[in-house]
């Protein structure tokens, strides 16, 4: 009987220690599971932004739209913007969907995007500031999604298919934004 009681006591103490460690490290767990989305939504992290100089060009193949998926536009050694998809919509418009992929750890993170964020007391607003152009034709911003996964946000551009003369197009993204999330003490 004493042996069973001792084993139960050891298990109970072990469980208490594990639960205490998990409670103390829950912020780390949230960051690991939620990444940049958790940091963006958490009051423990502040948001700042910087305009990024430069243009980022990439080729898209309009003959084989699926071949463009997962193509990476390198911004720096750690971050990139990826083509999630490009589709020809029934209204005769090409829609190019892009996803940012950033870097994060417990102390904060950053990513590059065409979106700009305005944060207030209770309101978060978002606008697209990035510009996309091919062969002198501007693509217009068609949608955006705030930080929606652990790596960053999404944004899309559209252009009337009749404005594109070639099946292989070089597209240039400019006027992008670096979003920085930092842990507050």
C-alpha positions as CSV (number, residue, x, y, z in Angstrom):
1,X,0.0,0.0,0.0
2,X,2.8,2.4,0.9
3,X,4.5,1.6,-2.4
4,X,1.3,2.5,-4.4
5,X,0.9,5.7,-2.4
6,X,4.6,6.7,-3.1
7,X,4.2,6.0,-6.8
8,X,1.0,8.1,-6.9
9,X,2.7,10.9,-5.0
10,X,5.7,10.9,-7.4
11,X,3.3,11.0,-10.4
12,X,1.3,13.8,-8.9
13,X,4.4,15.9,-8.2
14,X,5.7,15.2,-11.7
15,X,2.4,16.2,-13.2
16,X,2.4,19.5,-11.1
17,X,5.9,20.3,-12.3
18,X,5.1,19.7,-15.9
19,X,1.9,21.8,-15.7
20,X,3.8,24.6,-14.0
21,X,6.5,24.6,-16.8
22,X,3.8,24.5,-19.5
23,X,2.0,27.4,-17.8
24,X,5.2,29.4,-17.6
25,X,6.1,28.6,-21.2
26,X,2.7,29.0,-22.7
27,X,3.7,32.2,-24.5
28,X,6.5,30.2,-26.2
29,X,4.0,27.6,-27.2
30,X,1.6,30.2,-28.6
31,X,4.5,31.7,-30.6
32,X,5.5,28.3,-31.9
33,X,1.9,27.4,-32.9
34,X,0.7,30.8,-34.1
35,X,3.9,32.5,-35.3
36,X,3.5,35.9,-36.7
37,X,-0.3,35.7,-36.5
38,X,-0.2,35.2,-32.8
39,X,2.3,38.1,-32.4
40,X,0.2,40.4,-34.6
41,X,-2.9,39.7,-32.5
42,X,-1.2,39.7,-29.1
43,X,-1.0,42.8,-26.9
44,X,2.5,41.6,-25.9
45,X,4.0,42.6,-29.2
46,X,4.2,46.1,-30.8
47,X,4.0,46.7,-34.6
48,X,6.2,49.0,-36.6
49,X,6.6,49.4,-40.4
50,X,9.2,50.5,-42.8
51,X,8.9,51.3,-46.5
52,X,11.3,49.2,-48.6
53,X,13.1,50.7,-51.5
54,X,13.7,48.6,-54.5
55,X,11.8,46.6,-57.1
56,X,11.4,42.8,-57.2
57,X,10.8,41.3,-60.6
58,X,9.7,37.8,-61.4
59,X,8.4,35.9,-64.4
60,X,5.0,34.4,-64.8
61,X,3.9,31.9,-67.4
62,X,0.3,32.5,-68.6
63,X,0.2,29.4,-70.7
64,X,0.7,27.1,-67.7
65,X,-0.8,28.9,-64.7
66,X,-0.1,26.1,-62.2
67,X,3.6,26.2,-63.0
68,X,3.8,29.6,-61.2
69,X,2.6,28.3,-57.9
70,X,5.1,28.3,-55.1
71,X,7.5,30.5,-57.0
72,X,9.5,32.5,-54.5
73,X,10.4,36.2,-54.8
74,X,13.4,36.6,-52.5
75,X,13.4,39.8,-50.4
76,X,16.2,39.0,-48.0
77,X,18.1,36.0,-46.7
78,X,15.2,35.0,-44.5
79,X,12.0,36.2,-46.1
80,X,10.2,35.9,-49.4
81,X,6.9,36.5,-51.1
82,X,5.5,33.4,-52.8
83,X,3.0,33.1,-55.6
84,X,0.1,31.1,-54.1
85,X,-1.8,31.0,-57.4
86,X,-2.6,32.8,-60.6
87,X,-6.0,32.1,-62.2
88,X,-7.9,33.4,-65.2
89,X,-11.3,34.4,-63.9
90,X,-14.5,34.1,-65.8
91,X,-14.6,37.9,-66.2
92,X,-11.4,37.8,-68.3
93,X,-9.1,38.9,-65.6
94,X,-5.9,37.3,-64.3
95,X,-5.8,37.2,-60.5
96,X,-2.4,36.8,-59.0
97,X,-2.5,35.7,-55.3
98,X,0.7,36.3,-53.2
99,X,1.6,35.1,-49.7
100,X,4.3,36.6,-47.6
101,X,6.7,34.4,-45.6
102,X,8.5,36.0,-42.7
103,X,10.8,35.1,-39.9
104,X,9.9,35.0,-36.2
105,X,11.0,33.8,-32.8
106,X,9.9,34.5,-29.2
107,X,11.2,38.1,-29.2
108,X,9.4,39.1,-32.4
109,X,9.5,38.7,-36.2
110,X,9.1,40.5,-39.5
111,X,7.8,40.0,-43.0
112,X,7.5,41.9,-46.2
113,X,4.2,42.7,-47.8
114,X,2.3,45.0,-50.1
115,X,-0.1,45.8,-47.2
116,X,0.2,48.6,-44.8
117,X,-1.4,48.3,-41.3
118,X,-3.0,51.0,-39.2
119,X,-3.5,49.9,-35.6
120,X,-5.7,51.8,-33.2
121,X,-7.2,51.1,-29.8
122,X,-9.8,48.6,-31.0
123,X,-9.5,48.9,-34.7
124,X,-7.0,47.4,-37.2
125,X,-7.2,48.7,-40.7
126,X,-5.3,47.5,-43.7
127,X,-4.6,49.0,-47.1
128,X,-2.5,47.8,-50.1
129,X,0.4,50.1,-50.9
130,X,2.4,47.8,-53.1
131,X,2.5,48.4,-56.8
132,X,2.5,45.7,-59.4
133,X,3.4,46.3,-63.1
134,X,4.1,44.4,-66.2
135,X,5.0,45.8,-69.6
136,X,4.0,49.3,-68.5
137,X,0.5,48.1,-67.4
138,X,-0.5,48.5,-63.8
139,X,-2.2,45.6,-62.1
140,X,-4.8,46.8,-59.5
141,X,-5.1,45.5,-56.0
142,X,-8.0,43.2,-55.8
143,X,-7.9,41.8,-52.3
144,X,-5.8,41.5,-49.1
145,X,-5.9,39.4,-45.9
146,X,-4.3,40.5,-42.7
147,X,-1.7,38.3,-41.0
148,X,-3.6,35.0,-41.3
149,X,-1.0,32.3,-40.6
150,X,2.2,31.8,-38.8
151,X,4.3,33.2,-41.6
152,X,2.6,36.4,-42.8
153,X,-0.2,37.8,-44.8
154,X,-1.7,37.6,-48.3
155,X,-2.5,40.0,-51.1
156,X,-3.8,39.8,-54.6
157,X,-3.6,41.8,-57.8
158,X,-5.7,41.6,-61.0
159,X,-5.4,42.8,-64.6
160,X,-7.6,42.5,-67.6
161,X,-6.2,39.6,-69.8
162,X,-6.6,41.8,-72.9
163,X,-3.9,44.2,-71.6
164,X,-1.2,41.4,-71.7
165,X,0.4,40.7,-75.1
166,X,2.6,37.7,-74.2
167,X,2.2,34.4,-72.5
168,X,5.4,34.9,-70.5
169,X,5.4,38.2,-68.6
170,X,7.9,39.8,-66.2
171,X,6.1,41.4,-63.3
172,X,7.6,44.0,-61.0
173,X,6.5,44.5,-57.4
174,X,7.5,47.8,-55.8
175,X,6.7,50.1,-52.9
176,X,6.5,47.2,-50.4
177,X,6.4,47.4,-46.6
178,X,8.4,45.6,-43.9
179,X,6.2,44.8,-40.9
180,X,8.2,44.4,-37.7
181,X,6.7,42.8,-34.5
182,X,8.7,43.2,-31.3
183,X,8.0,41.8,-27.9
184,X,7.3,44.4,-25.3
185,X,8.8,44.1,-21.9
